[in-house]
Amino acid sequence: MGSPMFVSSQHKPLATMSDMSFNGPPSRRFELLFESLFHPGRGLVFPCDERGQVMLDALSEPARRNYLYARAVVGREYAVPAVRGTLHG
């Protein structure tokens, strides 16, 4: 969960094995999407809370660098980030 995920043109992140939990009902999670301005359907996704706050300490070093870079180039390479709710089982 500490790494960003690249998204498809439908804005659905690629599933990872850690996302595939079958115990209990689905839970609501949130992610912050930085959509590419130049490559439609591509972008970076980071785990966040419902307000879009990313826990930097929970990210890996490469993910942290990608997140800080994406924030720095909003409006030039990435659109203003959007918070998305997702269901995980």
C-alpha positions in Angstrom: 0.0 0.0 0.0 3.0 2.3 0.3 3.7 2.6 -3.5 1.7 4.6 -6.0 -0.3 2.7 -8.6 -0.6 3.5 -12.2 -4.2 3.6 -13.3 -6.0 2.5 -16.4 -8.2 4.6 -18.7 -11.1 3.7 -16.4 -9.3 5.1 -13.4 -9.3 1.7 -11.6 -6.0 0.8 -9.9 -4.4 -2.5 -10.6 -5.1 -5.0 -7.9 -2.4 -6.2 -5.7 -2.3 -9.4 -3.5 -2.6 -7.2 -0.4 -5.9 -5.8 -1.7 -7.4 -9.3 -1.9 -8.7 -10.0 1.6 -11.7 -12.2 1.9 -12.4 -11.8 5.6 -15.5 -9.8 6.5 -17.5 -7.2 4.6 -15.9 -4.7 2.2 -14.4 -1.7 3.8 -14.3 1.9 2.4 -10.8 3.2 1.6 -9.7 6.4 -0.1 -7.1 7.2 -2.6 -5.7 10.4 -4.1 -5.5 10.4 -7.9 -3.1 12.7 -9.8 -4.3 12.3 -13.4 -1.8 13.0 -16.1 -2.5 16.1 -18.3 -0.7 14.6 -21.3 -1.5 10.9 -21.1 -5.3 10.4 -20.7 -6.2 7.6 -18.4 -2.8 7.6 -16.7 -1.8 9.0 -13.4 -0.5 8.3 -9.9 -2.7 7.0 -7.0 -1.8 7.2 -3.3 -3.6 6.0 -0.2 -5.2 8.8 1.7 -8.0 9.6 4.2 -11.4 10.9 3.2 -10.0 14.5 3.1 -7.2 13.6 0.8 -4.4 13.7 3.3 -1.6 11.3 2.6 0.4 9.8 5.4 3.9 10.4 4.1 5.5 8.2 6.8 3.4 5.2 5.5 4.8 5.6 1.9 8.0 3.9 0.6 10.8 6.3 -0.3 10.1 6.0 -4.1 6.4 6.6 -3.5 7.1 9.6 -1.3 9.3 11.1 -4.0 6.6 10.5 -6.6 3.9 12.0 -4.4 6.0 15.1 -3.6 6.9 15.5 -7.3 3.2 15.1 -8.4 2.2 17.8 -5.9 4.9 20.1 -7.2 3.8 19.8 -10.9 0.0 20.1 -10.5 -1.2 22.2 -13.4 1.9 21.4 -15.5 2.0 17.6 -15.7 -0.8 16.5 -13.4 -4.4 17.7 -12.8 -5.5 18.9 -9.4 -5.7 15.7 -7.4 -9.1 14.1 -6.7 -10.1 11.9 -3.7 -11.8 8.6 -4.7 -13.5 6.2 -2.4 -12.9 2.5 -3.1 -14.3 -0.7 -1.6 -11.9 -3.4 -0.5 -13.0 -6.8 0.6 
